[in-house]
Amino acid sequence: MFSGSIYKRCKCTEPKLDESGQSVLDAAGNPKTRELGTNCPELKKRDHGSWYYYVNLPDGPRGERRRPRKGGFLTRTAAQHAAQELWSEANHGIKVESRETVEQFLRRWLNNRVDLKRKTRCDYADFIERLYIPALGQLTMRELRTRHIQAMFEDIWTYNKVKEENRIQAEQALAACEAARQAWRQAPRPRPPELRTHWDDAKAALKVARTKPRQDTGPGTQKRILDALSAALKAAAMEKLITENWADEVVIPKYEKPRPLVWTEERVARWRETGEKPSSVMVWTPELTGQFLDAAAGHRMYVMWHLQVFRGPRRGEAAGLTWAEVDMTRGTANIVQQLVSDTSHKLFEETPKSRSGRRTIALDSATHALLTTWRDVQRAKRVEWEAKHKQNPEKYGPYVDSGYVFTQDNGTPWHPDNVSKVFDRLVRRLDMPPIRLHDLRHCAASLSLAAGLSMKAIQTLLGHATFTLTADTYTSLLPQFEKEAAEAPVALVPRAHHRSAVPAQEDRPQMTLISGESSASGRKTAA
């Protein structure tokens, strides 16, 4: 049982009197008042005032007295229950007197996480400022419960519905803009000026529609949001600020990592009919990959995409590759860093995603030849740019000797997001089955599987942290390349004859396994 007291008090007031019984006045000349507290004569009434508790805790480390108190309970029993809970938590080491808010704790926790990569730190800071603090920041850590976190995700789901409406409005605005454009272009000359005005209005409406948030916060992102908060609350539980990790019982949509699917002829035909992708992660067949490479051969990013198709670096790893890490004599490339961006789109260098991400990949002969040619092209572009800068320094800034393999004309590296956008536009222009830039990495895995490489070899090539990750990701691709393996066991079994069709019903022997009776022969056999 806790040590302390349960009592009742109210907020009723009475005039404050001096020793002579006269009202005490404030600076403005108004009478001062004081609360009656536990002395109110109305406290005997059931619905007057509220119940409070105070708990006697052991003295603090400096000998300070510790008597936490709280009120506002409707019944004496509720106050007793809360006092006992506080007493129990205190005896288990919980810092029951802490008034640190969720906002204060989360910022302190992030500042202390010096072990985080910069990209991860940026993501956590974004979650804290954009989601956690607006929804939870005003609560003290002692007040935080699962229901508060659950309410935050319910707000996310509600906002997703708003984003869906914004997407629909943007699609409608795009259709209206295209219709207005066609109407203006197809009109006989001289074109009516109102058609041009209508097109301009439609473009303005489309611009406004596209400024509204349209990107869903999907199950994968929600899981990252919850995992980051769970990591923070785990630290809070270890500090004894809370009794348990309140994020553990939060329910969010189940996230299943999509597995790559190959663009088979049937899937391509269905996509052309409906415009729907079978999966968010798709992989081109070798034939489709060849079509893309042939069509993109003259593109300035072709060499980077060729490297991703056959050797599988991530887009940030390809963008962050430097000539210092490419051994043109041995034909190898060391993947030791990647280019990533923060929420403000600013680029910075960071180590690969996992320890296994730091790896050395062998360059095939075609990629080696392309890199040799590209190095000469890059040097020629540098000379050309420096000449332009010398002639017109105001228009052309100085050449940036960044040392990266894949650069723009002025020597600065490509932003990975821009590489993705250029890739997406090219795929649409070529009218090819859509894949993401990251899916070129999956193409490298599928080509390696088709060539007979083991999952272990593919794990090393792609820099996955574990063999399980590689196997789980690419198991769905195996059936596309296992036709011969499926036929091999059948070929090993000698048969007198083969039937290409299922026997007719009357040709099938009907066996009844009851007391040795066979309905196929119509005879009974001895048991």
N, C-alpha and C positions, 0 to 999 in steps of 0.2 A: 504494500500500500504506500502511496506517495506521502511525503511529508510536506504539509502545507495547509491551506485552508480554502473552503468554498464559502462564498458570501454573495449577498445580493445588494445592488446599489442602483441609483437612477441618476438622471441628469437634471432633476428639479433644482431650482435656485431660490435663494432668498437674499434680501438686502444685506450687504456687509456693514456691520455697525462698529463704531469705535467704543472706547471704554465708557463713554457717557451715554451710550445707547443711540447716538446720532448716526445717520447714514454717512458712509464714507464716499466722497465724490472723487471722480477722476479729473484729469486736466481740463476736460471740456465742461465740467460741472454736472455730469450725469452720475447717478448713484451706482456704485460698484455692487456686484453680486457675487455670490459664491455658491458652489454646488452643495446640495445637502448630502449627496452620496449615500452612505449607509445609515444616515440619521433621518431620512425622509419618513414621516409617519404613514405614508401611503404604501410603503413596501410590503405591508401585510396583505395587500390585495394581490391576487394571483397574476393579473395582467399588467402590473406596474413594475417598472424597472427590469433589469436582466441580471443573470448570474455570472459571477466572476470566479477565477481561481488564482491563487499564487502557489508556487512550489518552491520549497527550500532545497536548493541544490548545494553540493559541496563547494566550499570557497574556491575562487579562481587561483591561478598560479601566483598572483601577487597578494593573496589574502583578501581579495575583494569579495563582497557579499553578492551572492547570486540568488535572486528571487524573481524569476520570470512570472509575469501575470498576463492574463487575457480575459476579456469579457465579451458580452453580447450573446451569451447562451440563453436559450428560452427556458430551460429547466435545470434544476440542480443536478439531475442525473447526467445531462449532457456535459455540464462543466466538470463533473467528477471524472467522466470517461476521458475527456480531453486532458485533464491534469494527470491522470494515470498514464495515458499514452506518452505525454511529454516526459514524465518521470522515467518510464521504461526506456525511451529513446536516449535520454541523458545517461542512464546507467550502461547503455551499450556504446557510449562514446560519441553519440551524435551531438553536433554543435547546435543545441536547441536555441541558444541566444543569438545566433548569427542573424543579422538583418541584411545580408548581402542579397542583392536582387539577381535575377537571372541575367539581366543585361550586364551587370558588373562582373558576374562570374564568367560568362562566356567570353568577354573581352580579355579578362585576366587569363583564362585557360588558353586562348589562342596565342596570347603573347608568350606564354610559357612553352608552347609547342615548338621549340627550336629545331625539332627533328623533322618537321614537315618540309616537303619539297615546295618550291615557290608556287607552282601551279596548284597544288593541293591547298596551300595556305590561301591563295586567292579565292578558290572555290568555297572554302570554309568561311572566309570573311564575307563573301557575298551572301551565303546562307544566313549568317548571323545578322547582318545589317538589313537584309531585304525580307527575311522571313521570321527568324526566331525572336528578334527584339520587338518588332511591331506586335507579334502575337503573344509573347510570353515575358518580355523584358520587364514589365512593371511588377511582376510577381516576385516575392522573395523566394529563395531556394527552398525554404521550409514550406511555402504554400504550394509549390509546383506539384501537380499530379498528372496522371495519365490522361485524364479527361481534357486538360488544357492542351496537351500536345495533339490529341485526337481532333479537337476543335480546329487547330491550325491546319491540319490536313483536310478537314471538311471545307475550310475556306479555299484551299487550293483546288478542290474538286469543283466548287461553285465557280471559281474564276476560270476553270477549264471550259465550262459551259459558255461563259462570256466570250472566250477566245474562239470557240467553235462558231458562235454567231458572227464574230468578226471575220472569220475565214469565209463563211458563206457570203457575207456582204462584199468582201474583197473579190470573190469569184464573180458575183453578180456585177460589180463595178467594172471588172475586166471585160466581161461579155458585152456590157453596154458600151464601153469604150471602143472595143473592136467593131461593134455594129455601127457606131457613129463614124469610125474611120472608113469603113467600107462604103457607107452611104456617101461620104464626101468624095472618095476616090472614084466611085462609079457614076457620080452625077455628071451630066453633060456640061461642057464648058460653054459659057462662063458659069462656074459653080456658084450656087446661091450662098451668100455670106452666112446665112443662118445655119447652114450645115457645118461650116467651119466653127461657128460659135458653139454649136451643140457638141462638136468633137472636143473643143477646148474645155467645155464644162465637164464633159465625161472624163477627160484626163485629170482634171483637178479633183473630181470626186474619187477617182481611182487612187490618186496620190494620198488623199485623206484616209481612205479605207486601208491603205497599206501601212499607215503609221500606227494603227491600232494593234495591240498584241494579238498574235494569231498562233504562236507556237505552244502546243500543249506541254504541260508538265507531266510527262508520261510516267508509267510505273518504274522505269529504270532510274529516272531522275528523282522520283519520290523516295526510292530506296536509298539513293545517295544522301538525300536530305536527312532521312531518318537515321542512317548509319553515322553521319557526322554528329548529329545531336546525341545519339546513343554513346558515342565515344566521349563526348564532353560530360555527360551525366555519369558515365562510369568513373571518370576522374572525380566528379563531385561526391560520389558514393565512397570512394577511397579516402577522400578528405573528411568524411563523416558530416558532410553538409546535408545530405539526404539519406533516407533509410534504404532506398533501393533505386535502381535505374528505371525511372518511370517510362522510358521509351520502349522497354522490352515488351510491354503489352499493347502497344499501339498497333492497330490493324490498318494496313494499306493494301491497295491492289497487288495481287501476286505478280511478281516479275519473273518471267522466264526468258533467259538469254536466247535470242533468236539464233537458229543454226543456219548456216549457208545452204542455199539450194541452187542447183545448176539450172540455167536457162535452157531447158530442153525445147525441142520443136513444138511440142504440145503446149508448154507454158508460154512460149513466145506467141503462138497463135491466139491463146486465150487473152494474153495481155493486149494484143492488137485489137481484139474485139471489145474488151471491157476497159482497158487502161489501168487495170489493177495488177499490182505486183503480188506474186504468191507469198513472198516473205520480205521483210525489211532488209534482209541480207541476201543478195543474189550474186551468182558467179557466172561469168561467161564460159561457154564451152571453148575448147581450143580453136574451133573454126571462127567463133565470134570474136575471140581475142585477136586472132590474126586479121580479121576484117578491120577492127579498130586500129591496130598498129599500122596497117597499110594506109588507112585513111588519115591517120595523125602523123605520118612520117615527116611532113614538112612543118609541123608545129614547133614553136620554140621551146615547149615543155616536153617534147617527144622523148628525149633521152631520159628525163626523170621518170616518166611513165613507163618506159621500157624497163628501167631498173626495178620499178615496183612490181611489174608484171612477172618478171623472172626471178628476182631475188627477194622480194617481199618485205622491204623496209616499210615502216610506218611513214605516213606523209611528213610528220615532223622530223623523223630520222633522215629521210631523203633530203628535205629542205635544209637540214642542219649539217649535212655531210660536207666536210672540208677537204681540200686537195691534200692537206698534210696527212690525212688519214686514208688516202688512196695510194696504194703501192702499185704503180703502173707496170713495174718490172715483174712482180710476182702475180699480178692480176687479182688483188684482194682489196677489200674496203673494210675499215674498222668502224663499226657503229658504236660511238662512244658518247654521243650527245644528240639532242633533238631540239628543234625550235618550237616553242609553244608561246601562247599569248594569254594575257590576263583579261579581265573583264573590260578593260579599256582598249583592247585590240593591240596592246603594245607587246612586241616580241622580246623574248629572252631565251637564253640557252639553259637547258636542263638535262640531267642524265636520263637515259631511257627508263621506261616504266618499271622495270624490274632488274634485279641483279643479273639475270640471264640476258637482259636486253643488251648489255655490253658484249658485243660479239664481233667476230671477223667473218665476213662472207666472201666466198670465192666468186669472182666475176666470170660469167660465161664469155666465150670468145666474141659473140655479137655485141654484148654490153661493153666489153673491154675496147672493142674497135670504135664503138659510138663515143665512149668517154674520151678516147684519144682524139677523135675528130672534134668533139665539142670543146676540148681544151684549146685547140688551135682557133676555133671560132670565137671563143671567149677572149682570147688574147687579141684577135683582130678587132673585136668590138671595143675593147679597151682603147686601142690606138685610135679608132674612129671617134669614140666619145671624148677622149682627151683633145683631139683636134677641134671638135665642136666647142668644147669648153674654152679653148684658147681663143677661138673666133668670137664666141658669144657667151661670156661667163655669166651674164645675167639670166639667160635662158637655160643654159646647161651648167649645172653645178660641177664640182670636181668629181673625178672618178673615185669610187669607194673601193679600196683594195680589201675587201672583206675576207677573202680566202675561201669562200664557199664555192662548192662545185656548181650549183645551179643558181644563177644570178640574173638580175635584170640587166639592161644595157649599161646602167651606171654602176654596176658592181654590187648593188645591194641584194640581199637574199630575197627569195620569194616568201611572201606570207603564206603559211599553210592553208588558211581560209580562202585566200584568193586562188590558190592552185585548185582547190575543190570547186570553186565557182566556175573557173575556166573549164575544168573537166566536165562539169555538169552541162554547161552550155554546148560543148562540143558533142557530147553524147546525144543531146536532144537534136542538134542540127543534123547529125548522122542518122537519126531515126533508129537508133539501136536500142535493144532492151535495156532499161535503166539499171545502173549499178552506182554505188557511191565510189568516190576515190579510194576510200579505205578498202573497198572490195577488191581492188587490184591485188591487194595483199592476199586475199582469199583465192584469187586466180592463181597466184604463185603456188599456194598450197595444193590446189586442185591439179595443176600441171605436174607438180612433183609427185602427187599420188598416181596420176596416170602414167608417169614415167617409172613407177615402181619403187619410189623412195619410201622408207619406213617412217612411221609416225615419229620415232625418235629423231631421225634426221630432219624432219620437217620442224620439230620443236626447236632444234638448234638453229635452223635457218631463220625462223621467225622470231627467235628470242623469247619464247614463252617461258614463264616462270616454272611451270610444271608440265610433266608429260600428260597428266590428266586433263589440263586445260586444252592442250592440242587435240587429244583424242576426243574429248567431249564436243569440241567445236567442229571437227571435221569428219566425225563418224557419218554424218548425213550425206557426205560426198562419196563415200566408199561405194555404194551400189552403182554409181554411174560408171565406175571403172572396174567392176568385178564380174563382168559377163563371162569371161573365160574361166575365172575361178569357180563360178557357179556351175559351168558345164563340165568341168574336169571330173568331179565325183561320179556323175552319170555315165561318163565315158568309160570308167573303170569297171562297171558291172556288166558282164557278158549276158546278153539276152538272145533267146531263139528268134524272136521277132519283136518289132516295135509297132505300137499303134499310135497314130498321130491324133486320134480322136477318142473321146470318152466312150466306152462301150454302151450300146443301147441297153435299155432297162431289162429287156428279155434275155440279153447275153450275160448279165451279171449273176454270178452264183450267190444264192441267198442262203446264208449260214445261220442256223439257230443252235446256239451252244447250250442245249438242254439235254442232259442224259445221253450224250453222244449222238443225238439225232441230227441228221443233215437233211434240210429241205431241198438242197440242190440235187441230191440223188433220189430222194423219196424213200430211202431205206433207213432202218434203224441198225446202228452198230452196237456191238456188245460193249458194255461199259468196262 
